[in-house]
Each structure stands twice: as structure tokens, then as C-alpha cells.
Amino acid sequence: MPAGKNERHHTDRIGWLRAAVLGANDGILSTSSLVLGVAASHATHRSIVVAGVAGLVAGAMSMAAGEYVSVHSQADSEEAELELERGELKADDKGEHQELMAIYVARGLEPSLAKQVADQLMVHDALGAHARDELGISEALRARPIQAALASAGSFAIGAAMPLLVTAIVPAVGLIPLVSGTSLAFLALLGGLAAYAGGAAVTGGAIRVTFWGAAAMALTAGVGLLFGTLPAG
């Protein structure tokens, strides 16, 4: 018999990939926008770098805290649903068999086959079967708060370091065009890589991220320019 195909899917990457891509994208975009806004207000080069570093640290901590709280809330909800399901399995095992069978019938199985599948899965792992097929909770998609927080904070710091490094080494005269140009290139690369890792169209992902990145940078630079031209006092 031919060996079974070892198919590669992308669903097991969804949790960490979403957090990592969001963090890196936000790191590049928020730091470059912050730098451009401060630079457009005619601040000194030192002040621009300090603002960028502060933005990196604050942003990484904010991403970690926000992602942890959000994903932990999801994990708490999942655990509450699983606990409820455990109680139902103890209280009404026969009814849970019928419920699982009805799910498989609705998906297209003949009633006799659906009953056989439900019976075997209930013997093998009753809670796992109901979690997956009734609640939509699978091991690949389970909420992992610490993993998501670390991925978000780390990826934000890495993303933010890119425009910050350019800011630190580029003279103040050419800072705005060079930071904006390199940051858009970073965003396009990130969008393409994220789309590739997720099995989506690379070009579409790169264009989408670059467009919104350019809009955010232009708006922030405009705000900095506006405040830079206002009279002091």
C-alpha cells in the first residue's frame, strides 16, 4: 500500500502567527510613525531617538499585557465551557451520545454510521470529541496566553528596532525620507512573509500592509508638522 501523504496545513500556526505578525507590524508602524511625527516637529536628533526608544519599550509592554489579558479571557471561557461539558457527560451520558450523533448526521453521515462514530469517539475521548465537534475547541487552536504575550512583545520589539536603528544612524537631514522608505519596505516584506507562512497570496498581503502603513505614517507626520509650526507659548 502506498504511504499516506504527509500533508502540511497552516492551522497549527494560527495562534502564534497572528500574535507575531501583529506585534512586528505594530512595532514597525507605530515606531516609524512616532519617529516621523517627532522629526516633522523639528525636534533634535537626540529627542527623536529617545522618543523612538521609549515607544519601543512602552509598545512591547503594552502588546504583551493586552495580548495576555485578551487571550487569557478566551482561555477562561474555553475552560468554563469544558467544565460545563464534563458535568453534562457525567449527568447524561446517553444524551451526549445522541447529541454527538446528531452533529455527525448534520454533517452528512448516515445515522447508523454516525452512531458508530459517536460511540467509538465517546469511548476513546468523550470530552475531546465534544470539545472539538460541539464547542469548536481543538488543541491546535487552544488559547495560550503566555505564548501569545511573549510572541507579541518579542515581535513588537524586533519590528520597532528596524526603524529605530535607521533613525539612530541616519543624520537628521535625511531622516524623514529614509525612515519612511525603509519602514515601508520592512512592512511590505513582513506582509509578504506573513501571507506566505499562512498560505495566502504574498502580493496581496504585502500591498495591504504597505498601503495602511503609508497612510498612518503620512497622518502622523502631518500632525507633527502642524504642531511644529505652531508658535511657542
Order of alpha helices (4+ residues) and beta strands (2+ residues): alpha-alpha-alpha-alpha-alpha-alpha-alpha
